[in-house]
């Protein structure tokens, strides 16, 4: 009877351990959303770099666009700028 009980305990322990291992492998092996997260991080870094560059270059950009608008307005013959 004790041998039967020991066999039953061993089978139960091994079975539960295998189920647990399979569950962990499924969770860790699921990489379906990893690509989306990586692309999201890349986009966030690019956006941060664009915002930082625009902040640093705000005066030169403003002068550039003002000069471009003046040239376009003078080319079109309007002196209202």
PEWOFEN-V546396 format. One line per field, one symbol per residue. ss: DSSP state (@ for helix, = for strand, . for the rest). psi: psi as a letter, one per 20 degrees, with the letter a starting at -180 (. if undefined). A space follows every 50 residues. Layout:
ss = ???
psi = ???
This chain:
ss = .@@@@@@@@@@@@@@@@@@@@@@@@@@@@....@@@@@@@@@@@@@@@@@ @@@@@@.@@@@@@@@@@@@@@@@@@@.....
psi = ghggggggggggggghggggghgghgghiokgihgggghgggggggghhg ggghghkgghgggghgggggggghhijpki.
